[in-house]
Amino acid sequence: MDRLFDIKDILELPGISFSDAFIQRSISRHAIFDNGKFEEISASRTEGVGVRVVVGDRTYFTHSAGATSLEAGLCISECTRRAGISSNVRSLSKGPPLVPFPEISIEAPFSRISELDAKIRKESPLVKQVSFGWSSGAGEIAVIGTENPVCRASSFSTRFSASVVIEKDGSLFSGREVSALRMPPEQFLDISDIDNVAFEALRRALVMVEAKPCPAGIMPVVLAGVAGGTMIHEACGHSLEADIVLKDYSAFRNSMRQQVASPQVSLADDPTIPGLFGSYAFDGEGTVSRRTILIKDGVLQSFLSDIQSSLQGEFPRTGNGRRSSYRVPPIPRMSNTFIMNGKMHPESIISSVREGLLVKKMGGGEVNPTSGDFVFHVTEGYLIKEGKVSWPVRNAILTGNGPQVLMDIEAVGDDIHFEAGMCGKSGQDIPVTDGQPTLLIRQMIVGGSDTGHEDH
């Protein structure tokens, strides 16, 4: 640790706003199982250092492979040279790496995955293709900066995905399910049953066989808790990131302390929840993680900030300066973002709808963060008739506006559910978790392939 403090002393430069160094050493394993065999198995090692110097509103950043004091010194020298600031790094010699490689097994459960393929194929003669993906990683990181104490931590992650394609009468139908947690493989396999993940993918594919064309029109929409908060993340969450607000791209700009959602809605971002895919002890700048209430009882309370956006916008510092690796500087990002539990039972919410759409799984889509307008595909949905769930539908598309959806939420359930994923922004992919309980949205535009509303 003494060598980390030596770097901290050198980063205390005259004339700067702040500076930091991010040191990373990590290992990862990836395996893809397809068509009854492992098609790809790979492992990688990553080690490097990234240094950032901020002067006013200008950022100077450089990175280097290798994680010794020498690489850190070279990065500091280059950053200060670009910034026109002198520095003294002669005291930093090469020496051993500043952090060790993690000592942990990240082997994939190869035999169990092979056996699972046979189980899925045995379950239904309609199964055409089964694909599994496995990835696990472990890392050691250290963050040294002028704004925070020296931080060092170990991190782990494991992810398993299953995709099943079935064929009936010449038509193909697919289902997909993913489980991902911030923990090593052995602990992940104790908590997450990969058999359940695979069979859920199969169930979703079989549901699509029986699905009918979705009626198009304006109707109430129930987002089930198991839908996982994708819409909230994409249509609302990014607009609450402080850099988007400062660039005037956010639909929530100039809305602080104003009513931006239904009084039943409270929205939080919390990287402190143990095990969730977006959790961390401190962010990529060394700021200790904390829960941030973004919206409380419908009123906007906070944006998600890093050090730079906090200084520029005079926002509270929330510890959301995240980065995908040492090769990039941090930017404001979500972690585990979710609508908090309400008081209604999901069954009561559904029974209150005379005719509408129940969404159990969201697919991909597009969002304009400036306006909040979005289009999302529904991968598992059902019509609601007279307060009861009826037949499954296919080709459903949700069109709307994120801020308007927040205002149109009429009921919030008590069944919060979390879904892990990877979030992309500015070329960086990072692990996140989205969550929500069952929500009743007063009305949305539902696109479908059936323009009639007659029963089939």
C-alpha positions as CSV (number, residue, x, y, z in Angstrom):
1,M,0.0,0.0,0.0
2,D,3.0,2.4,0.6
3,R,3.6,2.5,-3.2
4,L,0.0,3.5,-3.8
5,F,0.4,6.4,-1.4
6,D,3.6,7.4,-3.2
7,I,1.5,7.7,-6.4
8,K,-1.1,9.8,-4.5
9,D,1.6,12.2,-3.4
10,I,2.7,12.7,-7.0
11,L,-0.8,13.2,-8.2
12,E,-1.2,16.3,-5.9
13,L,-0.3,18.7,-8.7
14,P,-0.5,22.5,-8.7
15,G,-3.1,24.2,-10.8
16,I,-5.4,21.1,-11.3
17,S,-9.0,20.5,-10.3
18,F,-8.3,16.9,-9.4
19,S,-6.5,13.8,-10.7
20,D,-6.6,10.0,-10.2
21,A,-5.0,6.7,-11.2
22,F,-7.0,3.5,-11.8
23,I,-5.0,0.2,-11.6
24,Q,-6.6,-3.0,-12.7
25,R,-5.5,-6.7,-12.9
26,S,-8.2,-9.2,-13.8
27,I,-8.9,-12.6,-15.3
28,S,-12.0,-13.9,-17.1
29,R,-13.3,-17.1,-18.7
30,H,-15.9,-17.3,-21.4
31,A,-17.6,-20.5,-22.9
32,I,-20.2,-20.8,-25.6
33,F,-22.2,-24.1,-25.9
34,D,-24.1,-24.6,-29.1
35,N,-25.4,-27.5,-31.1
36,G,-24.5,-30.1,-28.5
37,K,-20.9,-29.0,-28.0
38,F,-18.7,-26.2,-26.7
39,E,-18.0,-24.1,-29.8
40,E,-15.8,-21.5,-28.1
41,I,-13.8,-21.5,-24.9
42,S,-11.5,-18.5,-24.1
43,A,-9.7,-17.0,-21.2
44,S,-8.1,-13.6,-20.9
45,R,-5.9,-11.5,-18.5
46,T,-6.1,-7.8,-18.3
47,E,-3.7,-5.5,-16.5
48,G,-3.1,-1.8,-16.8
49,V,-3.2,1.7,-15.4
50,G,-5.2,4.7,-16.5
51,V,-4.4,8.2,-15.3
52,R,-6.6,11.3,-15.5
53,V,-5.8,14.9,-14.9
54,V,-8.6,17.4,-14.9
55,V,-8.0,21.1,-15.3
56,G,-11.1,23.2,-15.2
57,D,-13.5,21.7,-17.7
58,R,-10.8,19.9,-19.7
59,T,-9.8,16.2,-19.1
60,Y,-6.4,14.7,-20.0
61,F,-6.3,10.9,-19.9
62,T,-3.8,8.3,-20.8
63,H,-3.4,4.6,-20.1
64,S,-0.8,1.9,-20.4
65,A,-0.7,-1.9,-20.2
66,G,1.1,-3.1,-17.1
67,A,0.4,-2.3,-13.5
68,T,3.7,-1.3,-11.9
69,S,4.8,2.0,-10.5
70,L,6.8,2.6,-13.7
71,E,3.6,2.4,-15.9
72,A,1.8,4.7,-13.5
73,G,4.7,7.2,-13.6
74,L,4.7,7.2,-17.4
75,C,1.0,7.8,-17.6
76,I,1.3,10.7,-15.1
77,S,4.1,12.2,-17.1
78,E,2.1,12.0,-20.3
79,C,-1.0,13.5,-18.8
80,T,0.8,16.4,-17.1
81,R,2.7,17.0,-20.3
82,R,-0.6,17.3,-22.3
83,A,-2.0,19.6,-19.6
84,G,1.1,21.8,-19.6
85,I,1.9,21.0,-15.9
86,S,5.2,19.8,-14.6
87,S,5.5,16.7,-12.4
88,N,8.1,14.7,-10.6
89,V,7.8,11.0,-11.2
90,R,11.5,10.1,-10.9
91,S,10.9,8.4,-7.6
92,L,8.6,5.8,-9.2
93,S,10.6,2.7,-10.2
94,K,9.3,-0.4,-11.9
95,G,9.1,-2.9,-9.0
96,P,6.4,-5.5,-8.7
97,P,2.8,-4.9,-9.8
98,L,0.9,-2.5,-7.6
99,V,-2.0,-5.0,-7.1
100,P,-1.9,-8.9,-7.4
101,F,-3.8,-11.0,-9.8
102,P,-6.8,-12.6,-8.1
103,E,-6.3,-16.1,-6.8
104,I,-9.6,-17.8,-7.6
105,S,-10.8,-20.6,-9.9
106,I,-13.2,-19.3,-12.6
107,E,-13.7,-22.7,-14.4
108,A,-17.0,-23.2,-16.2
109,P,-19.2,-26.1,-15.1
110,F,-18.6,-27.9,-18.4
111,S,-20.2,-31.3,-17.6
112,R,-23.2,-29.7,-16.0
113,I,-23.9,-27.5,-19.0
114,S,-23.6,-30.6,-21.4
115,E,-26.1,-32.5,-19.2
116,L,-28.4,-29.5,-19.2
117,D,-28.5,-29.6,-23.0
118,A,-29.7,-33.2,-22.9
119,K,-32.4,-32.3,-20.3
120,I,-33.8,-29.5,-22.4
121,R,-33.9,-31.6,-25.6
122,K,-35.6,-34.4,-23.8
123,E,-38.3,-32.1,-22.4
124,S,-39.9,-31.3,-25.8
125,P,-39.5,-32.9,-29.3
126,L,-40.0,-29.4,-30.7
127,V,-36.6,-28.2,-29.6
128,K,-34.4,-27.3,-32.5
129,Q,-31.4,-25.6,-31.0
130,V,-30.1,-25.0,-27.5
131,S,-27.4,-22.5,-26.7
132,F,-25.7,-21.6,-23.4
133,G,-23.2,-18.9,-22.5
134,W,-21.0,-18.8,-19.5
135,S,-18.7,-16.1,-18.3
136,S,-16.9,-15.5,-15.0
137,G,-14.3,-13.0,-13.9
138,A,-12.3,-11.8,-11.0
139,G,-10.3,-8.7,-10.5
140,E,-8.2,-6.6,-8.2
141,I,-8.4,-2.9,-8.6
142,A,-7.0,0.2,-6.8
143,V,-8.1,3.8,-7.2
144,I,-5.7,6.6,-6.2
145,G,-7.0,10.1,-6.4
146,T,-6.8,13.6,-4.9
147,E,-10.5,13.6,-4.1
148,N,-10.8,10.4,-2.2
149,P,-8.8,8.1,0.1
150,V,-6.7,5.3,-1.6
151,C,-9.1,2.4,-2.3
152,R,-8.4,-1.2,-3.1
153,A,-10.8,-4.1,-3.6
154,S,-11.4,-7.5,-5.1
155,S,-14.4,-8.0,-7.4
156,F,-16.1,-11.1,-8.9
157,S,-18.8,-11.7,-11.4
158,T,-20.6,-14.7,-13.0
159,R,-23.1,-14.8,-15.8
160,F,-25.1,-17.7,-17.4
161,S,-27.5,-17.3,-20.4
162,A,-29.7,-19.8,-22.1
163,S,-31.4,-19.6,-25.5
164,V,-33.8,-22.2,-26.9
165,V,-35.2,-22.3,-30.4
166,I,-38.1,-24.6,-31.2
167,E,-39.8,-25.4,-34.5
168,K,-43.4,-26.2,-35.2
169,D,-45.0,-26.4,-38.6
170,G,-42.0,-24.8,-40.3
171,S,-42.0,-21.8,-38.0
172,L,-39.3,-21.0,-35.4
173,F,-39.8,-19.6,-32.0
174,S,-37.2,-18.6,-29.4
175,G,-36.9,-18.0,-25.7
176,R,-34.0,-16.5,-23.7
177,E,-33.2,-16.1,-20.0
178,V,-30.1,-14.8,-18.2
179,S,-28.8,-14.9,-14.6
180,A,-25.9,-12.8,-13.5
181,L,-24.5,-11.9,-10.0
182,R,-21.5,-10.2,-8.5
183,M,-19.9,-13.3,-7.0
184,P,-17.5,-16.1,-7.8
185,P,-18.8,-19.2,-9.7
186,E,-19.1,-21.5,-6.8
187,Q,-21.3,-19.1,-4.9
188,F,-23.2,-18.2,-8.0
189,L,-24.1,-21.9,-8.6
190,D,-25.3,-22.2,-5.0
191,I,-27.7,-19.3,-5.4
192,S,-28.7,-19.3,-9.1
193,D,-30.0,-22.6,-10.4
194,I,-28.8,-22.7,-14.0
195,D,-31.3,-25.5,-14.7
196,N,-34.2,-23.1,-13.9
197,V,-32.6,-20.5,-16.2
198,A,-32.6,-23.0,-19.1
199,F,-36.1,-24.3,-18.5
200,E,-37.4,-20.7,-18.3
201,A,-35.9,-20.1,-21.7
202,L,-37.7,-23.2,-23.0
203,R,-41.0,-22.2,-21.4
204,R,-40.8,-18.8,-23.1
205,A,-40.2,-20.4,-26.5
206,L,-43.1,-22.8,-26.0
207,V,-45.4,-20.0,-25.0
208,M,-44.7,-18.3,-28.3
209,V,-46.0,-21.3,-30.2
210,E,-49.4,-20.7,-28.9
211,A,-49.2,-16.9,-29.2
212,K,-51.7,-15.0,-31.4
213,P,-51.1,-11.6,-33.1
214,C,-51.2,-8.7,-30.7
215,P,-54.0,-6.2,-31.2
216,A,-52.9,-2.7,-31.9
217,G,-54.2,0.4,-30.2
218,I,-54.1,2.5,-27.1
219,M,-54.7,0.5,-23.9
220,P,-53.6,0.0,-20.3
221,V,-50.4,-1.9,-19.9
222,V,-49.3,-3.9,-16.9
223,L,-45.6,-4.4,-16.6
224,A,-45.1,-7.5,-14.4
225,G,-42.3,-7.4,-11.8
226,V,-40.5,-10.1,-13.7
227,A,-40.2,-7.7,-16.7
228,G,-37.3,-6.4,-14.7
229,G,-37.2,-2.6,-15.1
230,T,-35.8,-2.5,-18.6
231,M,-38.1,0.3,-19.7
232,I,-37.3,2.4,-16.6
233,H,-33.6,2.0,-17.2
234,E,-33.6,2.9,-20.8
235,A,-36.5,5.4,-21.0
236,C,-35.8,7.2,-17.7
237,G,-32.6,6.2,-16.1
238,H,-30.1,7.5,-18.6
239,S,-31.8,10.9,-18.5
240,L,-31.0,11.1,-14.8
241,E,-27.2,10.7,-15.3
242,A,-25.6,14.1,-14.6
243,D,-23.5,14.3,-17.8
244,I,-26.6,13.9,-19.9
245,V,-28.2,16.7,-17.9
246,L,-25.3,19.0,-18.2
247,K,-25.2,18.5,-22.0
248,D,-28.9,19.6,-22.0
249,Y,-29.8,16.2,-23.5
250,S,-32.0,15.1,-20.6
251,A,-35.8,15.0,-20.5
252,F,-35.5,15.9,-16.8
253,R,-33.3,19.0,-17.1
254,N,-34.6,21.9,-15.0
255,S,-37.0,19.5,-13.1
256,M,-35.2,19.2,-9.8
257,R,-37.7,19.2,-6.8
258,Q,-40.6,19.1,-9.3
259,Q,-43.3,16.4,-9.8
260,V,-41.9,14.1,-12.6
261,A,-43.8,10.9,-11.8
262,S,-46.9,9.6,-10.2
263,P,-47.0,10.1,-6.4
264,Q,-46.9,6.3,-6.1
265,V,-43.4,6.2,-7.7
266,S,-40.1,6.2,-5.8
267,L,-37.0,5.4,-7.8
268,A,-33.6,4.5,-6.4
269,D,-30.1,3.6,-7.5
270,D,-28.2,1.4,-5.0
271,P,-24.8,-0.2,-5.7
272,T,-24.6,-1.4,-2.1
273,I,-27.0,-4.4,-2.4
274,P,-24.9,-7.5,-1.9
275,G,-24.5,-9.7,-5.0
276,L,-26.4,-7.7,-7.5
277,F,-24.7,-7.4,-10.9
278,G,-24.4,-3.6,-10.6
279,S,-23.0,-3.6,-7.1
280,Y,-19.6,-2.2,-6.0
281,A,-17.9,-1.0,-2.8
282,F,-16.6,2.1,-4.4
283,D,-16.9,3.6,-7.9
284,G,-14.2,4.0,-10.6
285,E,-13.1,7.2,-8.9
286,G,-12.8,5.8,-5.4
287,T,-16.0,7.4,-4.1
288,V,-17.7,5.0,-1.6
289,S,-20.9,3.6,-2.9
290,R,-24.3,4.7,-1.5
291,R,-28.0,4.5,-2.1
292,T,-29.3,7.5,-4.1
293,I,-33.0,8.3,-4.1
294,L,-33.7,9.7,-7.5
295,I,-37.4,10.2,-7.2
296,K,-39.4,10.1,-4.0
297,D,-43.2,10.1,-4.1
298,G,-43.0,11.3,-7.7
299,V,-40.7,14.3,-6.9
300,L,-37.2,14.4,-8.5
301,Q,-34.6,14.4,-5.8
302,S,-31.2,13.8,-7.4
303,F,-29.2,13.0,-10.5
304,L,-26.4,10.4,-10.7
305,S,-23.0,12.1,-10.7
306,D,-19.3,11.5,-10.8
307,I,-16.7,14.0,-9.5
308,Q,-16.5,16.1,-12.6
309,S,-20.3,16.4,-13.2
310,S,-20.7,17.1,-9.5
311,L,-18.2,20.0,-9.7
312,Q,-19.6,21.4,-12.9
313,G,-23.3,21.2,-12.1
314,E,-23.0,21.6,-8.3
315,F,-24.8,18.3,-7.8
316,P,-24.3,16.1,-4.8
317,R,-21.7,13.5,-5.4
318,T,-23.4,10.1,-5.6
319,G,-20.6,7.7,-6.3
320,N,-21.7,6.7,-9.8
321,G,-18.5,7.5,-11.7
322,R,-18.0,4.1,-13.4
323,R,-15.6,2.8,-16.0
324,S,-15.4,-0.5,-17.9
325,S,-11.6,-0.8,-17.6
326,Y,-8.4,1.1,-17.0
327,R,-8.5,2.1,-20.7
328,V,-11.2,4.7,-20.3
329,P,-12.1,7.5,-17.9
330,P,-15.1,7.2,-15.7
331,I,-18.5,8.7,-16.5
332,P,-21.8,8.9,-14.6
333,R,-23.6,5.5,-14.9
334,M,-26.4,3.6,-13.2
335,S,-25.7,0.7,-10.9
336,N,-28.8,-1.2,-9.6
337,T,-31.7,1.0,-10.5
338,F,-35.2,0.2,-9.5
339,I,-38.7,1.4,-8.7
340,M,-39.3,0.7,-5.0
341,N,-42.1,-1.6,-3.8
342,G,-45.6,-0.3,-3.5
343,K,-48.5,-1.8,-1.5
344,M,-50.7,-3.6,-4.1
345,H,-50.8,-7.3,-4.8
346,P,-50.0,-8.0,-8.5
347,E,-53.3,-10.0,-8.8
348,S,-55.3,-7.0,-7.7
349,I,-53.6,-4.8,-10.3
350,I,-54.4,-7.2,-13.1
351,S,-58.0,-7.7,-11.9
352,S,-58.5,-3.9,-12.1
353,V,-57.9,-3.9,-15.9
354,R,-60.9,-4.6,-18.1
355,E,-58.8,-4.9,-21.3
356,G,-55.1,-4.4,-21.8
357,L,-51.7,-5.9,-22.2
358,L,-49.6,-7.8,-19.6
359,V,-45.9,-7.6,-20.3
360,K,-43.7,-10.3,-18.7
361,K,-40.5,-9.9,-20.7
362,M,-39.1,-6.9,-22.5
363,G,-36.9,-7.1,-25.6
364,G,-34.7,-4.6,-27.4
365,G,-35.7,-1.1,-28.4
366,E,-34.7,2.5,-29.0
367,V,-34.8,5.6,-26.8
368,N,-34.2,9.3,-27.4
369,P,-32.8,10.5,-24.1
370,T,-33.5,14.2,-24.9
371,S,-37.2,13.7,-25.4
372,G,-37.7,10.4,-23.6
373,D,-39.5,8.9,-26.6
374,F,-39.1,5.1,-26.9
375,V,-40.0,2.0,-28.8
376,F,-39.7,-1.4,-27.1
377,H,-40.4,-4.9,-28.3
378,V,-42.2,-7.3,-26.0
379,T,-40.8,-10.9,-26.0
380,E,-43.5,-12.3,-23.7
381,G,-46.9,-10.7,-23.4
382,Y,-50.5,-11.6,-22.7
383,L,-53.9,-9.9,-23.3
384,I,-55.9,-9.1,-20.2
385,K,-59.7,-9.6,-20.6
386,E,-62.1,-8.6,-17.9
387,G,-59.4,-8.6,-15.2
388,K,-58.0,-12.0,-16.2
389,V,-54.9,-13.1,-18.1
390,S,-56.0,-14.6,-21.4
391,W,-53.9,-15.8,-24.3
392,P,-50.2,-15.0,-25.1
393,V,-49.5,-12.5,-28.0
394,R,-46.6,-12.0,-30.3
395,N,-45.2,-9.0,-32.2
396,A,-46.2,-6.5,-29.5
397,I,-44.4,-3.2,-29.5
398,L,-44.7,-0.5,-26.8
399,T,-44.4,3.1,-28.0
400,G,-44.4,6.1,-25.6
401,N,-42.5,8.7,-23.6
402,G,-40.5,7.9,-20.5
403,P,-41.4,10.9,-18.4
404,Q,-45.1,10.5,-19.4
405,V,-45.0,6.8,-18.5
406,L,-43.8,7.8,-15.0
407,M,-46.7,10.2,-14.7
408,D,-49.2,7.6,-15.9
409,I,-48.3,4.9,-13.4
410,E,-51.6,4.2,-11.5
411,A,-50.6,1.3,-9.3
412,V,-47.4,-0.1,-7.9
413,G,-47.1,-3.7,-6.7
414,D,-45.3,-5.3,-3.8
415,D,-43.3,-7.9,-5.8
416,I,-40.0,-6.2,-6.8
417,H,-37.9,-8.3,-9.1
418,F,-34.3,-7.7,-10.4
419,E,-32.9,-8.4,-13.8
420,A,-29.2,-8.2,-14.6
421,G,-27.8,-6.9,-17.8
422,M,-25.0,-5.0,-19.6
423,C,-25.5,-1.3,-20.2
424,G,-23.7,0.5,-23.1
425,K,-22.8,4.2,-23.1
426,S,-20.0,6.1,-24.8
427,G,-18.5,2.8,-25.9
428,Q,-18.3,1.4,-22.4
429,D,-20.3,-1.7,-21.4
430,I,-20.7,-2.2,-17.7
431,P,-22.8,-4.6,-15.5
432,V,-26.1,-3.2,-14.1
433,T,-29.3,-4.5,-12.6
434,D,-32.8,-3.1,-13.3
435,G,-35.7,-3.7,-11.0
436,Q,-39.4,-3.0,-10.5
437,P,-42.5,-4.4,-8.9
438,T,-45.7,-4.9,-11.0
439,L,-46.8,-1.5,-12.5
440,L,-50.1,-0.4,-14.0
441,I,-49.6,2.2,-16.7
442,R,-52.9,4.1,-17.5
443,Q,-52.4,3.9,-21.2
444,M,-49.8,3.3,-23.9
445,I,-49.7,2.9,-27.6
446,V,-49.4,-0.8,-28.4
447,G,-48.3,-1.8,-31.8
448,G,-49.2,-5.2,-33.1
449,S,-50.0,-7.2,-36.2
450,D,-53.7,-7.5,-35.5
451,T,-55.6,-4.2,-35.9
452,G,-58.9,-5.8,-34.9
453,H,-60.0,-6.4,-31.3
454,E,-62.1,-9.5,-31.9
455,D,-61.4,-12.6,-30.0
456,H,-59.6,-15.4,-31.8
